[in-house]
Amino acid sequence: MHFLPENIDNYINKHSQQEPQTLKELGRETWQKVLNPRMLSGSFQGRVLSMVSKLVSPKNILEIGTYTGYSALCLAEGLQKKGKIFTIDKNEELQTLQNKYFVKSGYRNQIKQFIGNALDIIPNIPERFDLVFIDADKSNYINYFHLVIDKMNPGGIILSDNVLWSGKVVETLASKDNDTKILLEYNKLLNEDHRIETVLLPIRDGLTISRVKK
C-alpha cells in the first residue's frame, strides 16, 4: 500500500539509494515463487531499514517475522563486525530460500534463525537489543512490544511495520476486524508509553520508529 501519488512515489524511489544486487535477486525470486509477495519489505523500505541500522550500528538485532529474509539482510548491513541478528519466523518452508541469500550476502555467520512461536522464543534469548523490527502477526504486536521493551538497551530503536494497515486505522472499525483493533491499540501504546519516543512514518503501509529513552 502506498499513500503518496504514484509519480511522487516513483520520484522518491528513483532518488534514493538502490538495493544491492543480491536483494534484487531475492526480491525477484520471492515474487516468482512465494505466496503473498506483498509481504516483502521492498527496495525503498529496505533502504530505510538499512539506513536506520547503519545509524544505530547495533551489536544485536531482533527481527520478528523473517519471511524470505529480505529485511533481515537490510538490517544486517548496519551490524557491528561481531554483531548478530536474531530472526524468528513460523514458516519453516522458507528456510531454504532464506539460507540461499544469507550465504550469497556474506552475512550468513551473523544471522541466527529461529523457527517457531516468537512469544516462546524471545524470552529465551539472553542478549539485549539495540534494534528490533516487528513485522509479524498483527494480533500479537502488543505482546511483542511488552516482551522486547525490557530487553532493549538505552537509546535502542524499535521499528514496527504495517501500522497504517492499508489505511484501515482511520476507517470505521468492522466488528470482527481484530487486527485493525489491535493495531489501533498498539499505535496508541507507542505514542503514550513513557519509556519511548515515537514517530510514525507514512512509508508503504506505515513504519513506526520508537526510541528507548536513556
N, C-alpha and C positions, 0 to 999 in steps of 0.2 A: 504494500500500500504506500502510495506517495501522496503527500499533502500539498506539494508545490505544483504549479503548472508544468507541463511536460517540457516546454522549452527552457524553463529555468532549471529544472532538474537535470536536463541534458547538459546545460552550460556548467553547472556545478561539477558534474562528473568529469567533463572534459578538462576542467581547470583544477582538478585535484590529482594527487599522486596516483599513478596507475598501479594496479595489483601486480605482484611478481608472476612470472610465467607459470610457476608450479601451481599457484592459486587459480590462474586462468584455466589450467587443465583440470583441476579438481572441480571447479565450478561447472565446466562443460560436462564432465563425466557424471556429476550429480544430476544435472538436468536430463541427461540421456538415460540414466539407469535407476534413479532412486525416486520413490514415492514422495510427494509433497515437496518438490524442489524449491518452492517459495520460502521454505524454512531457512534456506541458505542466507547467510548474512549479506552476501553480495559485495561487489567491488567497493562502492563508496563507504558503506558502513564498515566494511573490513578495514579500510584505510583509517577510519575514525578509531576503531579498536586498536589498531597498530599504533597510532599516534598517542592515544591515552597511555598505552602500555609503555611506550618509549619515554613519555614524560614522567611516569611513575618510577620506571626502572625497577620493577618488582623482583624480589627474591623468590616469592611463592605466589602463584596464581591459582585460584579455584574457578573452574568453569562447570556450571550445572546445565547440562544439555550439549553434548558433543556433536550430534547429528553426523555429518560426514567429515568433520574435522576442520572445516574452513576457518571458523572463528578462533579455534584453538591455535592454528598456525599464525593468524594475525596477531593474537595476543602474545605468542611466543617471541615475536620479533623484538619485544622490549625487555625480555628477561635478562637478568644478570648472567654472567658467564656460567655460574654454578647454580642458576635458578631452576625452578621446577614449575611445571603447570600440571595440576591435578584436574582431570576432566572426567565427568560422570555422564553416563547415558544408560537408558534401559534396554536399548536395542542392540543385542549382540551381533545381529546380522550385518551391521555396518562396520564392524571392526576391521575386516579385510581391506575395505576401501580406505578407511581412516589410516591404517598402518602403511598402506602403499604410499600415501602422500606425506605421512610423517617421516618416512625414510627418505623420500625424494627431497624434502625440505631441508634436511640436515638437523632438525630439532628432535629426532626420534629419542635420543638419550635424555632429553629434558622433559619428556611428556610421560606422565603416569596415568594410564587409563583405568577406569573402574566401570564395571557393568553391574547395574542393579538399581535399587531404590536410593536416591540421594539422601533421603531422610535418615536412612540407616547407615549410610557410608560416611557422611560428613562428620558425625561425632567421633568416628574412629580415626580420623586424620589428625595427627598430633600437631602439625605445623600451624603457625599463624599466617595470615594472608595480607599481602599488600594490595592485591587486586582481585576482585570477584566479578564474574559475569554470570548473571542469572538469565537463562534463556531456555526454560523447560516448561513443564505443565503449569499453566497459569493458576490452577486451583491451589497450588502449593507455594506460590510466591511469598505469602506472608510467613509460612512455616520456614521457608528457606532463609528469609531475612533474619528471623529470630535465631536460627541455627548459626548463621555466619557472623552476626554483628559482634558477638563476644570473642570471635576468633580473628578479628581484624586488628592490624597494627594501627597505632595512631597515624592519621593522615592517609590511611588506606582508602581505596576507591571501590565502591560497589556500582556496577553497571547493570541496569535492568532493561531487558528488551521487550518490545511489543506492548508498551504501556499505554498506547493510544488505541490499540486493538481495533484497527480498521475504522476508527472514529466512533466506535460504539460507546466510548466513555462519555460522550456528550449527547448521546441519543437517549430516548426513553428506554428504560431498562425493562427487558422482557422478563416475565416472572420466572422462567426456567433457565435464564442465561446466567449460570453460576460463575462462569469465567469472567464475564464483564463485572459482575458484582464484586468478586474478589479483587479484580484489578482496581476498581474504584476505591475499595478499602485500602489496598496496597499503596496506591498513589497518595492517599490521604496520610497514611502512616509515614511514608518517606518525607512528606512535607512537614510533618508535625513532630517527628521523633527528635528529641533534644540532643541526641548523640551525633547527629549527622547534619550536613547542609546539602541541599539538593537542588538541581536544576534539571528540568525536563526538556529535552531537545526534540523538535519535530523531524527527526531523521527516520526515513522509511516509516515504520509502524510505531515510532516513538521510542526514544532511548533516554533513560534517566541516568544521570551521573550524581552519585551521592558520596560525599567526602566525610570520612570519620574525623570528628574534631579531635584535636590533640589535647 
